[in-house]
Amino acid sequence: LGSIQALYNLGGSYDLGEGVQEDKAKATVFNRKAALQGHVMSRHNLGCFEGEKGNHDRAVRHFLVSAKMGLKESVEKIKTMFIDGEATKDQYAEALKGYQD
């Protein structure tokens, strides 16, 4: 399984239980493999998974990476986390700057 898109697709399938039994752990594994190879949405998904588990610091770190890769949705996630008190002003500023660069 070397295809980044295939890894991402498998992660999505396991996350949503499409064609396979839903398995969040496997979804995380496949998204992590794709993210490490540079797949921006996989990185964003890892942030979502961490946020759902209450690991806000880890979520922000994933969102910062994907924001710097040009994903506006990640900037919006950090903005929402900042408004909710789960991210700092500096983190939000870093996401904005990284997205714009």
N, C-alpha and C positions, 0 to 999 in steps of 0.2 A: 504494500500500500504506500506507494511513493507519491501519488498524485495529491497535491494540496487540496484541490477541489473535491476529490473523492473522500479524503479525510473529513473535510468540512461537511460534506453531504451525509456521511455516516454519523457524525456528531449530531446533526439535525434530526436524522431518523431516530436515533436512540433517545434524544431529548423529547421528541414528540410522540414516540411510539408508532412511527409510520413504517409498516412492513416488518417491524421487529418489536419485541416487547420493550416497553419504555424502561430505560435504564440510565439514570442521571450520571452515575459513575462512569459508564462507558461513553456517554455524551461528552463528559469532561475530558476523558482520555483522548478521544479523537479530535476534539477542538484544540486541546493543548498541542497535539502533534502538528496540526495544521498551523496553529499560531506560531509555533517555533520555526516554521518554514516561511513565515511572513504573510499568512492569510489574515487580513484585517478584520473581517467579520468574526472569525474564530476567536481572535483576541478580544473583541467586544463581547462575544458570548461568554468568555471566561469571566469577564467583569460582571456580567449579569448573574452568572452562577454564584460568584462570590458574594455579590450583593444580596441575593436571595438567602444565603446562609448567614447573613449578618456580618460578613467579613468586609467591612466597608473600606478599610485601608488597602486590602488586596484588590478590591473591586476598582478603586480609584487608580491604582497602579496600572491595571490592565486597560482601563479607559484612557489613561494618559498616553499609553503606547499607541492605541488605535486612533486617538485624536491626532497625534503627531504624524500618523500615517495617512491622515486626511479624511477621517470618518467623522462627519458633523454630528451624527447620532451619539457618539461618545462624548463630545463636548456638551451636548444637551443633557446627557446622563449626569455628568459631573456638575453641571449647573443645577440640576434638580437636587443632587446630593448636597450641594452647598446650601441651597435654600432650606433643605431639611436638616441641616446641621451635621451631615455625615461626611462632608468634605470641607476643606479650608478655602478661604479666599485666594490664598497663594496657589493652591492646586487648580482652582478654576482659572486663574490667570495663566498658569502654566499650560493648561489645556487650550485656552484661546490662542496663546502665542504659538504653541506647537502646531495647531491646526492652520494658522495663518501663514506659517513659514513654509 
